[in-house]
Amino acid sequence: MPGMRAGFISAVTALWCAGIVTAQTPTDPKSEIVLGMSTALTGPADELGLNVQAGVLAALDEANRAGGVIGRTLRLVTLDDGYEPSRTAPNMHKLIEEEKVLAVIGNVGTPTAVAAIPIVNARQVVLFGAYTGAGALRKTPPDRYVINYRASYADETSAMVDALVNEAGISVDEIAFFTQRDAYGDAGYVGGVAAMQRHGLKSEVNIAHGRYERNTDAVENGLADIVSAHVSPRAVIMVGAYAPCAAFIKLAREYGFDPIFLNVSFVGSQPLANVLGDAGEGVIVTQVVPHFDSDLPIAREYRSALAARGGDMQPTFGSFEGYIAGRILLRALSDVTEIPTRESIVDALDGLGKFDIGLGLELELSPDQHSACHEVWPTVIRGGEVVPMSWTDLRR
């Protein structure tokens, strides 16, 4: 009988991943922990959603093979929002009210997260490890039910600006921005401008800034706004999705405009490299996880867990981030001594304090600290592959 039950759970999980199961009767919390995710499984950001989902599932499967957590198996219910906030809100209500999830993990995107935040706050369900670095998820003091793993977009763009000025010798008026016209693009832009102001920027009016509409590849006007700037930019910081960012870089290079291109982590570095092909050489992408091929303990465990799931999913930064988020949540769950509740999960995350999960650095979560990590790792596209780099490489 136990074998039949395990097989049933595995079959249900597989059906959810394939998008076949549309409804489930809430299960007994004494035997199962149900988590939820609203993410992009279709549309122009689908690779990001599928990668983060794969990483979270790898962490949950790994735990289930070891007997679960506090004697309970784990199941993930994933709903597709196509990276559109209008679809996120009903997804969140379904996850919380119908599926009775104990926590939501790994939602992808800033505009979709902005739609989810008031719902999780009102319904008192934690949104943990969302794949976004927006400031809306990083208030001071923090929202009790919004807890992050990753560094912020401000951390990423600040690291870029510091490196461009200090290592490449580029002045702040030679740095341009290409951003998505929504909360995601605005978050990266605001963080970058704050860093530029620390380096002497007097006015935002002097910044060359091109924009494009979410879920489109209409980048021509944004490129025109940048190349027609009074000062020719030597670097462009990009805060967008991989398809429009790739279209922008290709078009810019076709027209002979070839500054340093820098992208924040949300772009999806390998999808960006795949779409760019030869045009991707030298494009920089900041990451909020180390390279997945590193020899760090958590990286080795991630690769093993991903391989154990089978299929053709290759390691990516997105799925590595999903795996890390899953591992942190599982670590917190292991500290819950009774039947887990939505409140006890939040308390367990806040109670982690300073901890190490094998990243080579100390993480921290507490009631006043809801972003576990602030580290940024730079990478660059070389020969179609995304490889580690050092900011000092910009001196060349």
Stockholm file with secondary structure:
# STOCKHOLM 1.0

chainA/1-396         MPGMRAGFISAVTALWCAGIVTAQTPTDPKSEIVLGMSTALTGPADELGLNVQAGVLAALDEANRAGGVIGRTLRLVTLDDGYEPSRTAPNMHKLIEEEKVLAVIGNVGTPTAVAAIPIVNARQVVLFGAYTGAGALRKTPPDRYVINYRASYADETSAMVDALVNEAGISVDEIAFFTQRDAYGDAGYVGGVAAMQRHGLKSEVNIAHGRYERNTDAVENGLADIVSAHVSPRAVIMVGAYAPCAAFIKLAREYGFDPIFLNVSFVGSQPLANVLGDAGEGVIVTQVVPHFDSDLPIAREYRSALAARGGDMQPTFGSFEGYIAGRILLRALSDVTEIPTRESIVDALDGLGKFDIGLGLELELSPDQHSACHEVWPTVIRGGEVVPMSWTDLRR
#=GR chainA/1-396 SS CHHHHHHHHHHHHHHHHHTCCCCCCCCCTTTEEEEEEEECSSSTTHHHHHHHHHHHHHHHHHHHHTTCBTTBEEEEEEEECTTCHHHHHHHHHIIIIISCCSEEECCBCHHHHHHHHHHHHHHTCCEESCBCCCGGGCCSSCCTTEEBCSCCHHHHHHHHHHHHHHTSCCCGGGEEEEEESSHHHHHHHHHHHHHHHHTTCCCGGGSCEEEECTTCCCCHHHHHHHHTSSSCCSEEEEESCHHHHHHHHHHHHHTTCCCEEEECGGGCHHHHHHHHGGGGTTCEEEESSCCTTSCCHHHHHHHHHHHHTCSSCCCCHHHHHHHHHHHHHHHHHTTCCSSCCHHHHHHHHHTTEEECSSSSSCEEEBTTBCBCCCCCEEEEEETTEEEECCGGGGGC
#=GC SS_cons         CHHHHHHHHHHHHHHHHHTCCCCCCCCCTTTEEEEEEEECSSSTTHHHHHHHHHHHHHHHHHHHHTTCBTTBEEEEEEEECTTCHHHHHHHHHIIIIISCCSEEECCBCHHHHHHHHHHHHHHTCCEESCBCCCGGGCCSSCCTTEEBCSCCHHHHHHHHHHHHHHTSCCCGGGEEEEEESSHHHHHHHHHHHHHHHHTTCCCGGGSCEEEECTTCCCCHHHHHHHHTSSSCCSEEEEESCHHHHHHHHHHHHHTTCCCEEEECGGGCHHHHHHHHGGGGTTCEEEESSCCTTSCCHHHHHHHHHHHHTCSSCCCCHHHHHHHHHHHHHHHHHTTCCSSCCHHHHHHHHHTTEEECSSSSSCEEEBTTBCBCCCCCEEEEEETTEEEECCGGGGGC
//
